[in-house]
Amino acid sequence: MKRLVLVGPGHAHLYVLEALALAPLPGVETVLVSLGARQLYSGMVPGWIAGDYVLEQLSFELEGLARAAGARLEPGGAAELRANSRELQLGDGRVLGYDVASFDIGSLPAGTELPGVEEHARVLKPLERTLTVLTEATRESGPLLVVGGGAAGVELALCLQARTGRPTTLIERGEEVPRGMPRSARRLVRGLLARRRVALRTEATLVSLSPAAAQLASGESLPFTTCVWATGARAPELFVRSGAAVDARGYLAVEDTLRSPSHPELFATGDCAGFISGQHVPKAGVYAVRQGPVLSANLRSALTGQGPLQSYRAQRGFLSLLNAGDGTAVGAWKGLAFQGRAMWQLKDAIDRRFMARFQRLAGQRPGSRQAPLSEE
Ligand SMILES: Cc1cc2nc3c(=O)[nH]c(=O)nc-3n(C[C@H](O)[C@H](O)[C@H](O)COP(=O)(O)OP(=O)(O)OC[C@H]3O[C@@H](n4cnc5c(N)ncnc54)[C@H](O)[C@@H]3O)c2cc1C
């Protein structure tokens, strides 16, 4: 019997589980390692904050997903990877050997090592932590500060402002907001933030947080009663001491086949993969989704020894849809940008379809409550 260990129930692993449910691999025991019993879908978190969804509409029950795929769930997380001995240490100390292991554990928010951040900010990863943000943001009053001007930071600032009506400031270290989006989308988002009275501070580098204020490199101090940390990605800590090759930023190094160049039985996908071929793969869920079918085929090849590995090629661009929290969304596609209700309807339909596919697999009725959900 061979053992396949899937670490992290990220986007691409959902496709691997679906493929295993449709076509089981004889002679292979599959283990899914997660942090907890459910997975929240990040794309719908801003909508949940805005009040568009209830929590069960954006969560997968992992026990059901694992069962459908004939896999065993280990919900205590992975603590350490020992690549040279093909071992994974779980959060409770047990050690799991593997023949093939695949990592889809996402990334961590950058800058959390700055003084005061872990203590005074609501850091959004693991995503379950978002649950406390809404309670705190609706309970408290006073200034709300969102740190990080990427797509997620913009959505959270707009949705929190819409839900709470609190004075909101979005701060970003660089010049561009949303970071990495075309100029037309940036212009549109700036106008939207201004109309919604979300103060935008660009080229503002945060150096530390005290209980009620953020200190900037300029010497300025910005007061807050709630601070939400939504910065860009940094590598999970698991890989640097694992013995497997990592890229310059500490992500698990992979070839375009999603396989490790140093340990051919190791694969990585989504945010936690560092592509060494030089192809540009942004850290976003839409890229992780497209890696799913390639990963699934390649894990089968690695386990059966049959067939060449497929290569993943990142799409050249994608339709970005940002929830504005007021029943509209901003859409950006190849240099064009739009805002309106139709964009929101499109985003809602895409997200619901994605959820329904895997919720059905998990034995959930799409959007239904399967287990008591805590919204804290
Ligand atoms: C609020 C918000 C909104 C976003 N909206 C979008 C969007 O609309 N579109 C988009 O493309 N991107 C969006 N993103 C970015 C997106 O969330 C990530 O790029 C994407 O989730 C990465 O997918 P992944 O498959 O790599 O991992 P993830 O989806 O992050 O899944 C990783 C899983 O692994 C688990 N895990 C972590 N560590 C361990 C461990 N040690 N052991 C076991 N399990 C572990 C995590 O708990 C998580 O369940 C958003 C991000 C945020 C924060």
The ligand as a Tripos MOL2 file, in Angstrom:
@<TRIPOS>MOLECULE
LIG
   53    58     1     0     0
SMALL
NO_CHARGES

@<TRIPOS>ATOM
      1 C1         -9.9420   38.2660    2.3390 C.3       1 LIG1
      2 C2         -9.2750   37.6460    1.1340 C.ar      1 LIG1
      3 C3         -9.9360   37.6250   -0.0880 C.ar      1 LIG1
      4 C4         -9.3310   37.0510   -1.2110 C.ar      1 LIG1
      5 N1        -10.0080   37.0500   -2.3920 N.ar      1 LIG1
      6 C5         -9.4530   36.4590   -3.4730 C.ar      1 LIG1
      7 C6        -10.1760   36.3940   -4.7180 C.ar      1 LIG1
      8 O1        -11.3190   36.8640   -4.8250 O.2       1 LIG1
      9 N2         -9.5560   35.7900   -5.7750 N.ar      1 LIG1
     10 C7         -8.2910   35.2620   -5.6660 C.ar      1 LIG1
     11 O2         -7.7810   34.7210   -6.6600 O.2       1 LIG1
     12 N3         -7.5900   35.3120   -4.5250 N.ar      1 LIG1
     13 C8         -8.1330   35.8900   -3.4190 C.ar      1 LIG1
     14 N4         -7.4210   35.9460   -2.2410 N.ar      1 LIG1
     15 C9         -6.0890   35.3280   -2.1690 C.3       1 LIG1
     16 C10        -6.2980   33.8890   -1.9360 C.3       1 LIG1
     17 O3         -6.9330   33.6730   -0.6950 O.3       1 LIG1
     18 C11        -5.0240   33.0670   -1.9000 C.3       1 LIG1
     19 O4         -4.1680   33.4420   -2.9220 O.3       1 LIG1
     20 C12        -5.4560   31.6320   -2.0930 C.3       1 LIG1
     21 O5         -6.3170   31.2430   -1.0420 O.3       1 LIG1
     22 C13        -4.2980   30.7020   -2.1450 C.3       1 LIG1
     23 O6         -4.8370   29.4250   -2.3610 O.3       1 LIG1
     24 P1         -4.0530   28.1560   -1.9110 P.3       1 LIG1
     25 O7         -4.7300   27.0100   -2.5590 O.co2     1 LIG1
     26 O8         -2.6120   28.3480   -2.1490 O.co2     1 LIG1
     27 O9         -4.2130   28.0720   -0.3190 O.3       1 LIG1
     28 P2         -5.3860   28.4400    0.6500 P.3       1 LIG1
     29 O10        -6.6620   28.6370   -0.0430 O.co2     1 LIG1
     30 O11        -4.8560   29.5600    1.5140 O.co2     1 LIG1
     31 O12        -5.5280   27.1230    1.5130 O.3       1 LIG1
     32 C14        -4.4800   26.6610    2.3160 C.3       1 LIG1
     33 C15        -5.0620   25.7920    3.3970 C.3       1 LIG1
     34 O13        -3.9990   25.1420    4.0840 O.3       1 LIG1
     35 C16        -4.2000   25.2200    5.4760 C.3       1 LIG1
     36 N5         -2.9170   25.1520    6.1650 N.ar      1 LIG1
     37 C17        -2.0270   26.1470    6.3930 C.ar      1 LIG1
     38 N6         -0.9910   25.6870    7.0920 N.ar      1 LIG1
     39 C18        -1.2160   24.3750    7.2930 C.ar      1 LIG1
     40 C19        -0.4870   23.3510    7.9620 C.ar      1 LIG1
     41 N7          0.6760   23.5880    8.5620 N.pl3     1 LIG1
     42 N8         -1.0230   22.1070    7.9940 N.ar      1 LIG1
     43 C20        -2.2110   21.8320    7.3870 C.ar      1 LIG1
     44 N9         -2.9340   22.7780    6.7480 N.ar      1 LIG1
     45 C21        -2.4440   24.0170    6.6990 C.ar      1 LIG1
     46 C22        -4.9190   26.5550    5.6660 C.3       1 LIG1
     47 O14        -5.6230   26.5660    6.8950 O.3       1 LIG1
     48 C23        -5.8440   26.5620    4.4530 C.3       1 LIG1
     49 O15        -7.0260   25.8770    4.7640 O.3       1 LIG1
     50 C24        -8.0230   36.5090   -1.1020 C.ar      1 LIG1
     51 C25        -7.3500   36.5350    0.1290 C.ar      1 LIG1
     52 C26        -7.9690   37.0750    1.2510 C.ar      1 LIG1
     53 C27        -7.2280   37.0930    2.5790 C.3       1 LIG1
@<TRIPOS>BOND
     1     1     2 1
     2     2     3 ar
     3     2    52 ar
     4     3     4 ar
     5     4     5 ar
     6     4    50 ar
     7     5     6 ar
     8     6     7 ar
     9     6    13 1
    10     7     8 2
    11     7     9 ar
    12     9    10 ar
    13    10    11 2
    14    10    12 ar
    15    12    13 ar
    16    13    14 ar
    17    14    15 1
    18    14    50 ar
    19    15    16 1
    20    16    17 1
    21    16    18 1
    22    18    19 1
    23    18    20 1
    24    20    21 1
    25    20    22 1
    26    22    23 1
    27    23    24 1
    28    24    25 2
    29    24    26 1
    30    24    27 1
    31    27    28 1
    32    28    29 2
    33    28    30 1
    34    28    31 1
    35    31    32 1
    36    32    33 1
    37    33    34 1
    38    33    48 1
    39    34    35 1
    40    35    36 1
    41    35    46 1
    42    36    37 ar
    43    36    45 ar
    44    37    38 ar
    45    38    39 ar
    46    39    40 ar
    47    39    45 ar
    48    40    41 1
    49    40    42 ar
    50    42    43 ar
    51    43    44 ar
    52    44    45 ar
    53    46    47 1
    54    46    48 1
    55    48    49 1
    56    50    51 ar
    57    51    52 ar
    58    52    53 1
@<TRIPOS>SUBSTRUCTURE
     1 LIG1         1 GROUP 0 **** ****
